[in-house]
Amino acid sequence: MAQVGAIAVLTRMFGWSPLPATAVGLGLAAVLNFFGHTAWTFGDHPVSDARALAGRYLRYQIANIVSLGANAAVTIAVVSLGNLPVEIANIAAVIACAVPNYLMMQKAFIDGLPTNRGTLL
């Protein structure tokens, strides 16, 4: 998990507080997840050109705002209330946000898209 690794490095090696470290970790995970989803999850719904790919990326990032905010809020709440390490708190947040995030992405990117093979990504 790149997200948890980034959070661990930023907090333990560079002394960052949990909130900005979590934000950077979430941003890294969002970019990596987009390319993973493009290759596998959205594989049956490819885009035709670079402009369409850029549009999908923008829609994906907009949809991620709610999920990323919820993940950061849960992480900080668990750190503050549970006095747990930030890495454990973030894993709990990932679990708590997984189903709502999946449903949001399903609605935003898969429902109603045409299926096509043989185009760019």
Backbone torsions as a table, in degrees:
resi	resn	phi	psi	omega
1	MET	NA	106.5	-179.2
2	ALA	-60.3	-35.3	-178.5
3	GLN	-60.7	-52.6	-178.2
4	VAL	-66.3	-38.7	177.6
5	GLY	-61.5	-44.9	178.6
6	ALA	-62.8	-42.3	178.7
7	ILE	-62.5	-43.6	179.7
8	ALA	-62.3	-46.4	-179.5
9	VAL	-63.5	-46.0	-176.8
10	LEU	-66.7	-38.9	-179.0
11	THR	-80.3	-42.8	-173.9
12	ARG	-85.1	-37.8	-177.1
13	MET	-92.3	-32.7	-175.3
14	PHE	-112.0	-0.6	174.3
15	GLY	72.6	18.8	178.3
16	TRP	-68.1	152.6	172.7
17	SER	-77.0	161.2	-175.7
18	PRO	-59.4	-37.3	-175.7
19	LEU	-63.3	-55.1	179.7
20	PRO	-66.7	-33.5	177.5
21	ALA	-64.0	-40.2	178.2
22	THR	-66.2	-40.8	179.1
23	ALA	-61.3	-43.6	178.9
24	VAL	-67.2	-43.1	178.1
25	GLY	-60.9	-41.1	178.2
26	LEU	-65.9	-40.6	178.1
27	GLY	-63.3	-43.2	177.1
28	LEU	-61.7	-46.0	179.4
29	ALA	-62.2	-38.0	-179.1
30	ALA	-63.0	-43.1	179.5
31	VAL	-66.1	-46.7	179.0
32	LEU	-62.7	-41.0	179.1
33	ASN	-64.5	-37.9	178.9
34	PHE	-58.0	-47.9	-178.0
35	PHE	-68.8	-34.1	173.8
36	GLY	-64.7	-45.3	178.3
37	HIS	-64.6	-38.0	179.3
38	THR	-61.8	-40.2	-177.9
39	ALA	-77.5	-38.8	-171.8
40	TRP	-113.9	-61.2	-175.9
41	THR	-61.4	-45.1	-179.0
42	PHE	-95.3	12.9	-176.7
43	GLY	-57.0	-30.7	177.6
44	ASP	-83.2	-2.3	-178.5
45	HIS	-130.6	62.2	-176.5
46	PRO	-70.2	162.3	176.1
47	VAL	-100.0	157.8	-172.7
48	SER	-90.1	-23.5	-177.9
49	ASP	-157.9	178.5	-177.1
50	ALA	-63.6	-35.1	178.8
51	ARG	-64.0	-43.1	177.6
52	ALA	-64.4	-38.3	177.2
53	LEU	-63.6	-42.6	178.0
54	ALA	-63.2	-40.3	177.3
55	GLY	-63.5	-41.7	177.6
56	ARG	-63.3	-42.2	179.3
57	TYR	-61.4	-43.6	179.0
58	LEU	-62.5	-47.0	177.8
59	ARG	-61.3	-40.3	178.9
60	TYR	-61.7	-45.7	-179.0
61	GLN	-67.7	-37.4	176.7
62	ILE	-63.4	-44.3	178.9
63	ALA	-64.6	-28.9	-179.3
64	ASN	-73.7	-17.5	-176.4
65	ILE	-56.3	-46.0	180.0
66	VAL	-64.3	-46.2	-179.4
67	SER	-63.4	-43.7	-179.6
68	LEU	-65.8	-40.0	177.2
69	GLY	-63.2	-43.3	178.2
70	ALA	-64.2	-41.8	179.4
71	ASN	-62.3	-46.0	179.1
72	ALA	-63.4	-41.7	-179.7
73	ALA	-64.0	-43.7	179.0
74	VAL	-65.5	-42.9	179.3
75	THR	-58.5	-49.4	-178.2
76	ILE	-66.1	-39.2	178.4
77	ALA	-63.1	-43.6	-179.6
78	VAL	-67.5	-39.0	176.5
79	VAL	-62.6	-46.3	-176.1
80	SER	-71.3	-46.2	-174.9
81	LEU	-86.0	-34.6	-175.8
82	GLY	-97.1	-8.5	-179.4
83	ASN	53.1	41.1	179.8
84	LEU	-101.7	158.7	174.1
85	PRO	-60.1	148.6	-175.6
86	VAL	-61.2	-33.5	179.8
87	GLU	-65.1	-42.8	179.1
88	ILE	-66.8	-42.2	178.5
89	ALA	-61.0	-39.9	-179.5
90	ASN	-70.0	-36.2	175.5
91	ILE	-62.2	-41.7	176.5
92	ALA	-61.4	-39.4	179.1
93	ALA	-66.5	-40.5	178.4
94	VAL	-60.4	-44.2	179.2
95	ILE	-63.6	-45.3	-178.0
96	ALA	-65.1	-31.7	-176.2
97	CYS	-95.5	-4.9	-172.4
98	ALA	-62.0	-51.6	-176.5
99	VAL	-67.4	-47.9	177.2
100	PRO	-59.1	-38.0	178.9
101	ASN	-65.2	-44.2	178.6
102	TYR	-59.5	-46.1	-179.0
103	LEU	-63.4	-39.5	179.1
104	MET	-65.6	-44.5	179.9
105	MET	-67.0	-38.2	177.3
106	GLN	-58.3	-47.2	-178.7
107	LYS	-67.1	-43.1	-174.0
108	ALA	-75.5	-31.4	-169.0
109	PHE	-123.8	-18.4	-175.8
110	ILE	-110.0	-45.6	-178.0
111	ASP	-59.4	124.7	175.0
112	GLY	83.2	-1.6	178.3
113	LEU	-82.7	141.7	177.6
114	PRO	-71.4	148.7	176.1
115	THR	-94.3	133.2	-178.5
116	ASN	-155.6	147.2	178.1
117	ARG	-119.8	156.4	170.5
118	GLY	89.4	15.9	177.3
119	THR	-115.7	178.4	-175.7
120	LEU	-59.9	123.8	178.9
121	LEU	42.6	NA	NA
